[in-house]
């Protein structure tokens, strides 16, 4: 992770940094989260995320994602490129309106 951040500090976007280091675009797995939800009897959720992969993974583990709610965070000079990469190259569902500097 630190190596990826170093590459990002040199102007390489988050996706390319991970790929250059031989990592997948997103190595997270939601199996443990689904096990926790299952252990407390939760079968369906409203999920706050911009990442459609999280919805898909939880669904594959048997958790019914009833609704995906977008997360709208402050966009500024420090994270605009990062969020744009997430939206344009990784399929995150971030509206163009939210990618304008505030």
Biopython code that builds the backbone (N, CA, C, O; Angstrom):
import numpy as np
from Bio.PDB.StructureBuilder import StructureBuilder

atoms = [
    (1, "UNK", "N", (0.824, -1.188, 0.000)),
    (1, "UNK", "CA", (0.000, 0.000, 0.000)),
    (1, "UNK", "C", (0.871, 1.256, 0.000)),
    (1, "UNK", "O", (0.592, 2.220, -0.714)),
    (2, "UNK", "N", (1.920, 1.229, 0.805)),
    (2, "UNK", "CA", (2.814, 2.390, 0.865)),
    (2, "UNK", "C", (3.504, 2.600, -0.478)),
    (2, "UNK", "O", (3.681, 3.737, -0.916)),
    (3, "UNK", "N", (3.892, 1.509, -1.129)),
    (3, "UNK", "CA", (4.525, 1.630, -2.444)),
    (3, "UNK", "C", (3.551, 2.238, -3.451)),
    (3, "UNK", "O", (3.945, 3.054, -4.285)),
    (4, "UNK", "N", (2.296, 1.846, -3.374)),
    (4, "UNK", "CA", (1.289, 2.411, -4.275)),
    (4, "UNK", "C", (1.114, 3.904, -4.007)),
    (4, "UNK", "O", (0.995, 4.695, -4.943)),
    (5, "UNK", "N", (1.098, 4.288, -2.737)),
    (5, "UNK", "CA", (0.987, 5.710, -2.406)),
    (5, "UNK", "C", (2.191, 6.490, -2.923)),
    (5, "UNK", "O", (2.041, 7.616, -3.397)),
    (6, "UNK", "N", (3.383, 5.902, -2.838)),
    (6, "UNK", "CA", (4.576, 6.574, -3.366)),
    (6, "UNK", "C", (4.442, 6.816, -4.858)),
    (6, "UNK", "O", (4.800, 7.887, -5.349)),
    (7, "UNK", "N", (3.931, 5.830, -5.586)),
    (7, "UNK", "CA", (3.720, 6.008, -7.024)),
    (7, "UNK", "C", (2.667, 7.082, -7.290)),
    (7, "UNK", "O", (2.806, 7.879, -8.218)),
    (8, "UNK", "N", (1.629, 7.098, -6.484)),
    (8, "UNK", "CA", (0.590, 8.116, -6.653)),
    (8, "UNK", "C", (1.148, 9.514, -6.390)),
    (8, "UNK", "O", (0.758, 10.478, -7.049)),
    (9, "UNK", "N", (2.053, 9.618, -5.433)),
    (9, "UNK", "CA", (2.688, 10.910, -5.161)),
    (9, "UNK", "C", (3.511, 11.388, -6.346)),
    (9, "UNK", "O", (3.791, 12.580, -6.468)),
    (10, "UNK", "N", (3.901, 10.466, -7.221)),
    (10, "UNK", "CA", (4.680, 10.810, -8.421)),
    (10, "UNK", "C", (3.781, 11.042, -9.630)),
    (10, "UNK", "O", (4.272, 11.206, -10.746)),
    (11, "UNK", "N", (2.451, 11.056, -9.410)),
    (11, "UNK", "CA", (1.530, 11.381, -10.493)),
    (11, "UNK", "C", (0.869, 10.200, -11.164)),
    (11, "UNK", "O", (0.120, 10.385, -12.123)),
    (12, "UNK", "N", (1.120, 8.994, -10.693)),
    (12, "UNK", "CA", (0.494, 7.805, -11.273)),
    (12, "UNK", "C", (-0.833, 7.582, -10.558)),
    (12, "UNK", "O", (-0.900, 7.661, -9.331)),
    (13, "UNK", "N", (-1.896, 7.301, -11.327)),
    (13, "UNK", "CA", (-3.192, 7.164, -10.667)),
    (13, "UNK", "C", (-3.274, 5.869, -9.861)),
    (13, "UNK", "O", (-2.435, 4.979, -9.999)),
    (14, "UNK", "N", (-4.289, 5.785, -9.027)),
    (14, "UNK", "CA", (-4.423, 4.677, -8.078)),
    (14, "UNK", "C", (-4.502, 3.317, -8.761)),
    (14, "UNK", "O", (-3.932, 2.343, -8.269)),
    (15, "UNK", "N", (-5.202, 3.244, -9.887)),
    (15, "UNK", "CA", (-5.327, 1.976, -10.603)),
    (15, "UNK", "C", (-3.988, 1.547, -11.187)),
    (15, "UNK", "O", (-3.554, 0.415, -10.976)),
    (16, "UNK", "N", (-3.332, 2.440, -11.917)),
    (16, "UNK", "CA", (-2.046, 2.092, -12.523)),
    (16, "UNK", "C", (-0.990, 1.776, -11.474)),
    (16, "UNK", "O", (-0.152, 0.900, -11.686)),
    (17, "UNK", "N", (-1.016, 2.472, -10.353)),
    (17, "UNK", "CA", (-0.044, 2.200, -9.285)),
    (17, "UNK", "C", (-0.181, 0.759, -8.800)),
    (17, "UNK", "O", (0.818, 0.051, -8.664)),
    (18, "UNK", "N", (-1.400, 0.328, -8.542)),
    (18, "UNK", "CA", (-1.604, -1.057, -8.099)),
    (18, "UNK", "C", (-1.174, -2.053, -9.165)),
    (18, "UNK", "O", (-0.504, -3.039, -8.861)),
    (19, "UNK", "N", (-1.554, -1.801, -10.409)),
    (19, "UNK", "CA", (-1.211, -2.726, -11.493)),
    (19, "UNK", "C", (0.297, -2.780, -11.729)),
    (19, "UNK", "O", (0.839, -3.853, -11.994)),
    (20, "UNK", "N", (0.983, -1.640, -11.636)),
    (20, "UNK", "CA", (2.436, -1.610, -11.823)),
    (20, "UNK", "C", (3.160, -2.447, -10.774)),
    (20, "UNK", "O", (4.228, -3.000, -11.036)),
    (21, "UNK", "N", (2.570, -2.535, -9.588)),
    (21, "UNK", "CA", (3.176, -3.307, -8.499)),
    (21, "UNK", "C", (2.760, -4.775, -8.530)),
    (21, "UNK", "O", (3.130, -5.551, -7.649)),
    (22, "UNK", "N", (1.989, -5.148, -9.548)),
    (22, "UNK", "CA", (1.561, -6.539, -9.668)),
    (22, "UNK", "C", (0.352, -6.891, -8.819)),
    (22, "UNK", "O", (0.046, -8.067, -8.621)),
    (23, "UNK", "N", (-0.334, -5.871, -8.318)),
    (23, "UNK", "CA", (-1.524, -6.094, -7.501)),
    (23, "UNK", "C", (-2.769, -5.983, -8.376)),
    (23, "UNK", "O", (-2.735, -5.344, -9.427)),
    (24, "UNK", "N", (-3.865, -6.602, -7.947)),
    (24, "UNK", "CA", (-5.118, -6.389, -8.674)),
    (24, "UNK", "C", (-5.613, -4.959, -8.461)),
    (24, "UNK", "O", (-5.146, -4.261, -7.561)),
    (25, "UNK", "N", (-6.548, -4.536, -9.285)),
    (25, "UNK", "CA", (-7.103, -3.189, -9.150)),
    (25, "UNK", "C", (-7.662, -2.972, -7.749)),
    (25, "UNK", "O", (-7.493, -1.900, -7.169)),
    (26, "UNK", "N", (-8.321, -3.979, -7.213)),
    (26, "UNK", "CA", (-8.880, -3.905, -5.858)),
    (26, "UNK", "C", (-8.825, -5.307, -5.273)),
    (26, "UNK", "O", (-9.545, -6.197, -5.725)),
    (27, "UNK", "N", (-7.992, -5.507, -4.291)),
    (27, "UNK", "CA", (-7.766, -6.842, -3.729)),
    (27, "UNK", "C", (-8.688, -7.176, -2.563)),
    (27, "UNK", "O", (-8.580, -8.249, -1.970)),
    (28, "UNK", "N", (-9.582, -6.270, -2.238)),
    (28, "UNK", "CA", (-10.442, -6.522, -1.077)),
    (28, "UNK", "C", (-11.429, -7.650, -1.364)),
    (28, "UNK", "O", (-11.875, -7.844, -2.495)),
    (29, "UNK", "N", (-11.752, -8.381, -0.310)),
    (29, "UNK", "CA", (-12.717, -9.473, -0.389)),
    (29, "UNK", "C", (-13.718, -9.270, 0.744)),
    (29, "UNK", "O", (-13.337, -8.959, 1.872)),
    (30, "UNK", "N", (-14.973, -9.446, 0.440)),
    (30, "UNK", "CA", (-16.019, -9.163, 1.421)),
    (30, "UNK", "C", (-16.594, -10.427, 2.051)),
    (30, "UNK", "O", (-17.686, -10.404, 2.619)),
    (31, "UNK", "N", (-15.855, -11.527, 1.946)),
    (31, "UNK", "CA", (-16.286, -12.779, 2.556)),
    (31, "UNK", "C", (-16.439, -12.675, 4.060)),
    (31, "UNK", "O", (-17.419, -13.163, 4.622)),
    (32, "UNK", "N", (-15.479, -12.047, 4.713)),
    (32, "UNK", "CA", (-15.547, -11.918, 6.174)),
    (32, "UNK", "C", (-16.726, -11.030, 6.569)),
    (32, "UNK", "O", (-17.431, -11.328, 7.533)),
    (33, "UNK", "N", (-16.942, -9.949, 5.835)),
    (33, "UNK", "CA", (-18.084, -9.079, 6.136)),
    (33, "UNK", "C", (-19.389, -9.854, 6.018)),
    (33, "UNK", "O", (-20.281, -9.707, 6.853)),
    (34, "UNK", "N", (-19.500, -10.680, 4.979)),
    (34, "UNK", "CA", (-20.732, -11.456, 4.815)),
    (34, "UNK", "C", (-20.890, -12.486, 5.929)),
    (34, "UNK", "O", (-22.008, -12.752, 6.369)),
    (35, "UNK", "N", (-19.781, -13.068, 6.389)),
    (35, "UNK", "CA", (-19.849, -14.018, 7.502)),
    (35, "UNK", "C", (-20.322, -13.330, 8.782)),
    (35, "UNK", "O", (-21.116, -13.890, 9.537)),
    (36, "UNK", "N", (-19.835, -12.128, 9.017)),
    (36, "UNK", "CA", (-20.262, -11.373, 10.201)),
    (36, "UNK", "C", (-21.756, -11.073, 10.118)),
    (36, "UNK", "O", (-22.493, -11.282, 11.082)),
    (37, "UNK", "N", (-22.196, -10.583, 8.960)),
    (37, "UNK", "CA", (-23.621, -10.297, 8.796)),
    (37, "UNK", "C", (-24.458, -11.556, 8.997)),
    (37, "UNK", "O", (-25.491, -11.526, 9.666)),
    (38, "UNK", "N", (-24.007, -12.656, 8.414)),
    (38, "UNK", "CA", (-24.718, -13.928, 8.551)),
    (38, "UNK", "C", (-24.763, -14.383, 10.009)),
    (38, "UNK", "O", (-25.778, -14.907, 10.469)),
    (39, "UNK", "N", (-23.669, -14.183, 10.729)),
    (39, "UNK", "CA", (-23.597, -14.656, 12.119)),
    (39, "UNK", "C", (-24.572, -13.926, 13.041)),
    (39, "UNK", "O", (-24.956, -14.452, 14.085)),
    (40, "UNK", "N", (-24.971, -12.714, 12.654)),
    (40, "UNK", "CA", (-25.942, -11.977, 13.465)),
    (40, "UNK", "C", (-27.326, -11.949, 12.806)),
    (40, "UNK", "O", (-28.203, -11.180, 13.200)),
    (41, "UNK", "N", (-27.498, -12.800, 11.803)),
    (41, "UNK", "CA", (-28.811, -12.978, 11.195)),
    (41, "UNK", "C", (-29.244, -11.913, 10.211)),
    (41, "UNK", "O", (-30.434, -11.776, 9.928)),
    (42, "UNK", "N", (-28.295, -11.157, 9.686)),
    (42, "UNK", "CA", (-28.642, -10.122, 8.705)),
    (42, "UNK", "C", (-28.504, -10.714, 7.307)),
    (42, "UNK", "O", (-27.424, -11.148, 6.905)),
    (43, "UNK", "N", (-29.613, -10.724, 6.575)),
    (43, "UNK", "CA", (-29.632, -11.301, 5.232)),
    (43, "UNK", "C", (-29.731, -10.254, 4.139)),
    (43, "UNK", "O", (-29.447, -10.542, 2.976)),
    (44, "UNK", "N", (-30.135, -9.036, 4.500)),
    (44, "UNK", "CA", (-30.259, -7.977, 3.506)),
    (44, "UNK", "C", (-29.794, -6.657, 4.111)),
    (44, "UNK", "O", (-29.924, -6.418, 5.312)),
    (45, "UNK", "N", (-29.246, -5.808, 3.240)),
    (45, "UNK", "CA", (-28.681, -4.540, 3.698)),
    (45, "UNK", "C", (-28.958, -3.429, 2.695)),
    (45, "UNK", "O", (-29.189, -3.681, 1.512)),
    (46, "UNK", "N", (-28.931, -2.208, 3.185)),
    (46, "UNK", "CA", (-28.791, -1.023, 2.354)),
    (46, "UNK", "C", (-27.314, -0.675, 2.450)),
    (46, "UNK", "O", (-26.797, -0.475, 3.549)),
    (47, "UNK", "N", (-26.630, -0.599, 1.320)),
    (47, "UNK", "CA", (-25.179, -0.441, 1.325)),
    (47, "UNK", "C", (-24.780, 0.948, 0.843)),
    (47, "UNK", "O", (-25.175, 1.378, -0.240)),
    (48, "UNK", "N", (-23.995, 1.640, 1.657)),
    (48, "UNK", "CA", (-23.472, 2.947, 1.269)),
    (48, "UNK", "C", (-22.128, 2.740, 0.579)),
    (48, "UNK", "O", (-21.128, 2.438, 1.230)),
    (49, "UNK", "N", (-22.111, 2.905, -0.741)),
    (49, "UNK", "CA", (-20.884, 2.728, -1.515)),
    (49, "UNK", "C", (-21.066, 3.314, -2.907)),
    (49, "UNK", "O", (-22.186, 3.433, -3.403)),
    (50, "UNK", "N", (-19.964, 3.674, -3.521)),
    (50, "UNK", "CA", (-19.953, 4.051, -4.934)),
    (50, "UNK", "C", (-19.412, 2.913, -5.790)),
    (50, "UNK", "O", (-19.396, 3.004, -7.017)),
    (51, "UNK", "N", (-18.970, 1.844, -5.141)),
    (51, "UNK", "CA", (-18.272, 0.751, -5.809)),
    (51, "UNK", "C", (-19.228, -0.406, -6.102)),
    (51, "UNK", "O", (-19.635, -1.115, -5.182)),
    (52, "UNK", "N", (-19.591, -0.606, -7.375)),
    (52, "UNK", "CA", (-20.517, -1.693, -7.705)),
    (52, "UNK", "C", (-19.944, -3.077, -7.398)),
    (52, "UNK", "O", (-20.706, -4.031, -7.237)),
    (53, "UNK", "N", (-18.623, -3.205, -7.313)),
    (53, "UNK", "CA", (-18.014, -4.494, -6.991)),
    (53, "UNK", "C", (-18.388, -4.946, -5.582)),
    (53, "UNK", "O", (-18.543, -6.142, -5.336)),
    (54, "UNK", "N", (-18.533, -4.006, -4.664)),
    (54, "UNK", "CA", (-18.931, -4.365, -3.298)),
    (54, "UNK", "C", (-20.333, -4.962, -3.293)),
    (54, "UNK", "O", (-20.595, -5.940, -2.593)),
    (55, "UNK", "N", (-21.233, -4.374, -4.075)),
    (55, "UNK", "CA", (-22.595, -4.897, -4.177)),
    (55, "UNK", "C", (-22.556, -6.310, -4.739)),
    (55, "UNK", "O", (-23.199, -7.216, -4.209)),
    (56, "UNK", "N", (-21.800, -6.493, -5.811)),
    (56, "UNK", "CA", (-21.699, -7.802, -6.459)),
    (56, "UNK", "C", (-21.113, -8.849, -5.521)),
    (56, "UNK", "O", (-21.639, -9.958, -5.420)),
    (57, "UNK", "N", (-20.029, -8.504, -4.835)),
    (57, "UNK", "CA", (-19.401, -9.484, -3.942)),
    (57, "UNK", "C", (-20.328, -9.892, -2.806)),
    (57, "UNK", "O", (-20.450, -11.079, -2.505)),
    (58, "UNK", "N", (-20.980, -8.928, -2.175)),
    (58, "UNK", "CA", (-21.891, -9.283, -1.089)),
    (58, "UNK", "C", (-23.025, -10.160, -1.609)),
    (58, "UNK", "O", (-23.442, -11.105, -0.938)),
    (59, "UNK", "N", (-23.521, -9.848, -2.798)),
    (59, "UNK", "CA", (-24.579, -10.666, -3.395)),
    (59, "UNK", "C", (-24.096, -12.085, -3.643)),
    (59, "UNK", "O", (-24.829, -13.045, -3.404)),
    (60, "UNK", "N", (-22.862, -12.223, -4.124)),
    (60, "UNK", "CA", (-22.300, -13.557, -4.368)),
    (60, "UNK", "C", (-22.163, -14.358, -3.080)),
    (60, "UNK", "O", (-22.214, -15.588, -3.103)),
    (61, "UNK", "N", (-21.990, -13.669, -1.962)),
    (61, "UNK", "CA", (-21.883, -14.343, -0.665)),
    (61, "UNK", "C", (-23.250, -14.544, -0.006)),
    (61, "UNK", "O", (-23.330, -14.987, 1.140)),
    (62, "UNK", "N", (-24.318, -14.218, -0.726)),
    (62, "UNK", "CA", (-25.659, -14.482, -0.211)),
    (62, "UNK", "C", (-26.303, -13.350, 0.556)),
    (62, "UNK", "O", (-27.369, -13.536, 1.144)),
    (63, "UNK", "N", (-25.686, -12.181, 0.566)),
    (63, "UNK", "CA", (-26.279, -11.021, 1.225)),
    (63, "UNK", "C", (-27.070, -10.242, 0.172)),
    (63, "UNK", "O", (-26.523, -9.863, -0.863)),
    (64, "UNK", "N", (-28.340, -10.009, 0.437)),
    (64, "UNK", "CA", (-29.200, -9.280, -0.485)),
    (64, "UNK", "C", (-28.992, -7.778, -0.284)),
    (64, "UNK", "O", (-29.347, -7.230, 0.760)),
    (65, "UNK", "N", (-28.418, -7.123, -1.284)),
    (65, "UNK", "CA", (-28.238, -5.670, -1.223)),
    (65, "UNK", "C", (-29.508, -5.046, -1.795)),
    (65, "UNK", "O", (-29.711, -5.014, -3.009)),
    (66, "UNK", "N", (-30.353, -4.555, -0.900)),
    (66, "UNK", "CA", (-31.651, -4.008, -1.278)),
    (66, "UNK", "C", (-31.480, -2.682, -2.008)),
    (66, "UNK", "O", (-32.160, -2.415, -2.999)),
    (67, "UNK", "N", (-30.571, -1.859, -1.513)),
    (67, "UNK", "CA", (-30.354, -0.542, -2.101)),
    (67, "UNK", "C", (-28.895, -0.143, -1.953)),
    (67, "UNK", "O", (-28.275, -0.371, -0.914)),
    (68, "UNK", "N", (-28.347, 0.466, -3.028)),
    (68, "UNK", "CA", (-27.015, 1.055, -2.963)),
    (68, "UNK", "C", (-27.203, 2.554, -2.846)),
    (68, "UNK", "O", (-27.843, 3.182, -3.689)),
    (69, "UNK", "N", (-26.642, 3.114, -1.798)),
    (69, "UNK", "CA", (-26.746, 4.556, -1.583)),
    (69, "UNK", "C", (-25.382, 5.177, -1.848)),
    (69, "UNK", "O", (-24.380, 4.775, -1.257)),
    (70, "UNK", "N", (-25.354, 6.150, -2.730)),
    (70, "UNK", "CA", (-24.100, 6.809, -3.089)),
    (70, "UNK", "C", (-23.533, 7.574, -1.903)),
    (70, "UNK", "O", (-24.268, 8.102, -1.069)),
    (71, "UNK", "N", (-22.224, 7.617, -1.853)),
    (71, "UNK", "CA", (-21.524, 8.408, -0.848)),
    (71, "UNK", "C", (-21.015, 9.663, -1.547)),
    (71, "UNK", "O", (-20.235, 9.581, -2.496)),
    (72, "UNK", "N", (-21.452, 10.799, -1.083)),
    (72, "UNK", "CA", (-21.009, 12.059, -1.661)),
    (72, "UNK", "C", (-20.080, 12.721, -0.652)),
    (72, "UNK", "O", (-20.506, 13.156, 0.418)),
    (73, "UNK", "N", (-18.807, 12.787, -1.012)),
    (73, "UNK", "CA", (-17.804, 13.382, -0.125)),
    (73, "UNK", "C", (-17.309, 14.674, -0.748)),
    (73, "UNK", "O", (-17.490, 14.917, -1.941)),
    (74, "UNK", "N", (-16.690, 15.486, 0.068)),
    (74, "UNK", "CA", (-16.120, 16.714, -0.445)),
    (74, "UNK", "C", (-15.057, 16.428, -1.493)),
    (74, "UNK", "O", (-14.199, 15.566, -1.306)),
    (75, "UNK", "N", (-15.124, 17.148, -2.576)),
    (75, "UNK", "CA", (-14.150, 17.001, -3.652)),
    (75, "UNK", "C", (-13.301, 18.258, -3.677)),
    (75, "UNK", "O", (-13.815, 19.377, -3.672)),
    (76, "UNK", "N", (-12.014, 18.055, -3.702)),
    (76, "UNK", "CA", (-11.111, 19.196, -3.738)),
    (76, "UNK", "C", (-9.876, 18.875, -4.548)),
    (76, "UNK", "O", (-9.777, 17.817, -5.169)),
    (77, "UNK", "N", (-8.960, 19.779, -4.534)),
    (77, "UNK", "CA", (-7.727, 19.624, -5.306)),
    (77, "UNK", "C", (-6.977, 18.351, -4.925)),
    (77, "UNK", "O", (-6.351, 17.719, -5.775)),
    (78, "UNK", "N", (-7.041, 17.976, -3.652)),
    (78, "UNK", "CA", (-6.288, 16.822, -3.171)),
    (78, "UNK", "C", (-6.853, 15.472, -3.556)),
    (78, "UNK", "O", (-6.127, 14.478, -3.520)),
    (79, "UNK", "N", (-8.141, 15.400, -3.928)),
    (79, "UNK", "CA", (-8.708, 14.089, -4.241)),
    (79, "UNK", "C", (-9.465, 14.026, -5.562)),
    (79, "UNK", "O", (-10.028, 12.981, -5.888)),
    (80, "UNK", "N", (-9.497, 15.098, -6.323)),
    (80, "UNK", "CA", (-10.245, 15.114, -7.575)),
    (80, "UNK", "C", (-9.739, 14.067, -8.558)),
    (80, "UNK", "O", (-10.538, 13.325, -9.129)),
    (81, "UNK", "N", (-8.432, 13.994, -8.766)),
    (81, "UNK", "CA", (-7.883, 13.009, -9.706)),
    (81, "UNK", "C", (-8.165, 11.586, -9.236)),
    (81, "UNK", "O", (-8.507, 10.722, -10.044)),
    (82, "UNK", "N", (-8.023, 11.338, -7.942)),
    (82, "UNK", "CA", (-8.280, 10.016, -7.364)),
    (82, "UNK", "C", (-9.730, 9.592, -7.611)),
    (82, "UNK", "O", (-9.985, 8.480, -8.073)),
    (83, "UNK", "N", (-10.679, 10.482, -7.300)),
    (83, "UNK", "CA", (-12.089, 10.153, -7.487)),
    (83, "UNK", "C", (-12.443, 10.014, -8.960)),
    (83, "UNK", "O", (-13.263, 9.170, -9.323)),
    (84, "UNK", "N", (-11.834, 10.831, -9.812)),
    (84, "UNK", "CA", (-12.071, 10.722, -11.253)),
    (84, "UNK", "C", (-11.597, 9.377, -11.785)),
    (84, "UNK", "O", (-12.271, 8.764, -12.612)),
    (85, "UNK", "N", (-10.440, 8.914, -11.314)),
    (85, "UNK", "CA", (-9.945, 7.592, -11.710)),
    (85, "UNK", "C", (-10.913, 6.511, -11.265)),
    (85, "UNK", "O", (-11.232, 5.604, -12.034)),
    (86, "UNK", "N", (-11.379, 6.600, -10.034)),
    (86, "UNK", "CA", (-12.337, 5.611, -9.525)),
    (86, "UNK", "C", (-13.579, 5.570, -10.410)),
    (86, "UNK", "O", (-14.071, 4.491, -10.739)),
    (87, "UNK", "N", (-14.085, 6.737, -10.795)),
    (87, "UNK", "CA", (-15.301, 6.797, -11.605)),
    (87, "UNK", "C", (-15.051, 6.372, -13.047)),
    (87, "UNK", "O", (-15.781, 5.541, -13.588)),
    (88, "UNK", "N", (-14.031, 6.935, -13.664)),
    (88, "UNK", "CA", (-13.824, 6.744, -15.097)),
    (88, "UNK", "C", (-13.128, 5.446, -15.476)),
    (88, "UNK", "O", (-13.336, 4.933, -16.575)),
    (89, "UNK", "N", (-12.306, 4.909, -14.584)),
    (89, "UNK", "CA", (-11.533, 3.723, -14.951)),
    (89, "UNK", "C", (-11.911, 2.479, -14.164)),
    (89, "UNK", "O", (-11.605, 1.361, -14.580)),
    (90, "UNK", "N", (-12.581, 2.671, -13.019)),
    (90, "UNK", "CA", (-12.877, 1.522, -12.170)),
    (90, "UNK", "C", (-14.377, 1.297, -11.989)),
    (90, "UNK", "O", (-14.789, 0.403, -11.250)),
    (91, "UNK", "N", (-15.185, 2.103, -12.660)),
    (91, "UNK", "CA", (-16.621, 1.888, -12.649)),
    (91, "UNK", "C", (-17.365, 2.361, -11.420)),
    (91, "UNK", "O", (-18.536, 2.026, -11.239)),
    (92, "UNK", "N", (-16.705, 3.137, -10.570)),
    (92, "UNK", "CA", (-17.412, 3.629, -9.387)),
    (92, "UNK", "C", (-18.513, 4.592, -9.818)),
    (92, "UNK", "O", (-18.340, 5.373, -10.753)),
    (93, "UNK", "N", (-19.611, 4.527, -9.143)),
    (93, "UNK", "CA", (-20.785, 5.298, -9.524)),
    (93, "UNK", "C", (-20.780, 6.642, -8.810)),
    (93, "UNK", "O", (-21.453, 6.846, -7.800)),
    (94, "UNK", "N", (-19.991, 7.551, -9.380)),
    (94, "UNK", "CA", (-19.857, 8.908, -8.850)),
    (94, "UNK", "C", (-20.325, 9.846, -9.954)),
    (94, "UNK", "O", (-19.783, 9.824, -11.059)),
    (95, "UNK", "N", (-21.320, 10.665, -9.665)),
    (95, "UNK", "CA", (-21.863, 11.535, -10.703)),
    (95, "UNK", "C", (-20.862, 12.629, -11.070)),
    (95, "UNK", "O", (-20.024, 13.034, -10.264)),
    (96, "UNK", "N", (-20.979, 13.089, -12.307)),
    (96, "UNK", "CA", (-20.106, 14.167, -12.784)),
    (96, "UNK", "C", (-20.264, 15.417, -11.922)),
    (96, "UNK", "O", (-19.296, 16.140, -11.686)),
    (97, "UNK", "N", (-21.486, 15.670, -11.453)),
    (97, "UNK", "CA", (-21.719, 16.840, -10.598)),
    (97, "UNK", "C", (-20.867, 16.777, -9.338)),
    (97, "UNK", "O", (-20.394, 17.801, -8.847)),
    (98, "UNK", "N", (-20.677, 15.567, -8.819)),
    (98, "UNK", "CA", (-19.886, 15.413, -7.597)),
    (98, "UNK", "C", (-18.388, 15.479, -7.861)),
    (98, "UNK", "O", (-17.598, 15.589, -6.923)),
    (99, "UNK", "N", (-17.990, 15.413, -9.129)),
    (99, "UNK", "CA", (-16.565, 15.477, -9.456)),
    (99, "UNK", "C", (-16.102, 16.897, -9.765)),
    (99, "UNK", "O", (-14.974, 17.106, -10.211)),
    (100, "UNK", "N", (-16.961, 17.850, -9.531)),
    (100, "UNK", "CA", (-16.561, 19.240, -9.697)),
    (100, "UNK", "C", (-15.943, 19.723, -8.396)),
    (100, "UNK", "O", (-16.445, 19.425, -7.312)),
    (101, "UNK", "N", (-14.866, 20.459, -8.506)),
    (101, "UNK", "CA", (-14.208, 20.995, -7.303)),
    (101, "UNK", "C", (-15.183, 21.868, -6.537)),
    (101, "UNK", "O", (-15.934, 22.656, -7.111)),
    (102, "UNK", "N", (-15.149, 21.706, -5.236)),
    (102, "UNK", "CA", (-16.046, 22.497, -4.389)),
    (102, "UNK", "C", (-15.252, 23.533, -3.636)),
    (102, "UNK", "O", (-15.820, 24.306, -2.865)),
]
sb = StructureBuilder()
sb.init_structure("model")
sb.init_model(0)
sb.init_chain("A")
sb.init_seg("    ")
for serial, (resi, resn, name, xyz) in enumerate(atoms, 1):
    if name == "N":
        sb.init_residue(resn, " ", resi, " ")
    sb.init_atom(name, np.array(xyz, "f"), 0.0, 1.0, " ", f" {name:<3s}", serial, name[0])
structure = sb.get_structure()
